[in-house]
Amino acid sequence: MNRVYNFSAGPSMLPLEVLKKAQEELLCYGGSGMSVMEMSHRSSDFEAILHSAEASLRELMKIPDNYKVLFLQGGASTQFAAVPLNLLSEHKCADYIISGQFSKKAFTEAKKYGDVAVAASSAGASPTFSTVPETTRADFRPDADYVHICFNNTIYGTKFHYIPDTGNIPLVADMSSCILSEPVDVSRFGLIYAGAQKNVAPAGLTIVIVREDLIGKAMSETPAMLDYKLMADNDSMYNTPPCFCIYMAKLVFDWLLSIGGLEEMKRRNEKKASLLYDYLDSQKFYTATVDRKCRSMMNVVFTTASDELDKKFCAEAAAAGLKNLKGHRSVGGMRASIYNAMPYEGVVALVDFMKKFEMENPRLD
């Protein structure tokens, strides 16, 4: 088996133990005589998988009883519309904190459905979105139905180092690229949503964790597939859910529990991120442009002195088995996504390659 270190921003690596378990059960799950990919979502076998996945996620994240857990289709970007359609219920206004491309897209989509304003933005930072905005309770309109943030910015390599104080206003967080990377106090949020393809499962599943008092007030024009109450009342099975993705998510949840939960995962992620950031801070060949207090543990962005060198770096890294290090097209440079499943050895290999590349390509300035 010749596996590479996959630094893709998503779909990303999955834990090897999880892949092996799925491989063992691929042709026949339990005593069902069929693959999970073949079984009816109405069968007792799949219902057991679904309920077990929810129970494991609740245990991992310590989700309070007054929150619903939904396993949905459509990707996290579908939630850019679902959130305002469900939550713009009283005053028809919401505030958004813009800290990157995805929060900007969420804001643009939400504007179609109500009075949606930018409460704070780091678009004017240099470089753009290299930090996250600092906010206080006074930054949000008192009649806002919710405040929206993107907790970790995949493209720019930043993360909120604090949970914004929104008072009694529900806080909505897109956690697609950081969910399950560390413990989080779910009770501080009205709603959390996340695409699964970075830390949870293959692409095709979106997790929504929503406080019960926020559902059941969707706009009349809300499509059935985006109505949280309808989905909650039907245990995420109003229609055929992404069955295999939910099964894979269950395996990942169980794996996380087996290694010690999110406290242990945070320890591992901090160790990986520290190794890479410590190296970046110790030399001058590469530049990490993100505000230090806002650095992401999941997505590490850096550049060399030129676009030419960046391209050479990515090509040679790929040839060395370090794949998908090219930065997002809007930013350039390199991006090492070191999600939960990336082993420490993968980051060691990256740092060793970076040192070698520096020696072989000395700066002329």
Secondary structure as UniProt FT lines:
FT   STRAND          5..6
FT   HELIX           16..25
FT   TURN            30..31
FT   TURN            36..38
FT   TURN            41..42
FT   HELIX           44..61
FT   TURN            65..66
FT   STRAND          67..72
FT   HELIX           76..78
FT   HELIX           79..87
FT   STRAND          93..98
FT   HELIX           101..110
FT   TURN            111..113
FT   STRAND          115..121
FT   TURN            123..124
FT   TURN            128..129
FT   HELIX           137..139
FT   TURN            142..143
FT   STRAND          147..150
FT   STRAND          152..153
FT   TURN            154..157
FT   STRAND          158..159
FT   TURN            167..168
FT   STRAND          171..174
FT   TURN            176..180
FT   HELIX           186..188
FT   STRAND          191..195
FT   TURN            197..200
FT   TURN            203..204
FT   STRAND          206..211
FT   HELIX           212..214
FT   TURN            220..221
FT   HELIX           224..226
FT   HELIX           228..233
FT   TURN            234..236
FT   HELIX           243..259
FT   HELIX           261..281
FT   HELIX           292..294
FT   STRAND          299..303
FT   HELIX           307..319
FT   TURN            320..321
FT   STRAND          322..323
FT   TURN            329..331
FT   STRAND          334..337
FT   TURN            340..341
FT   HELIX           344..360
//
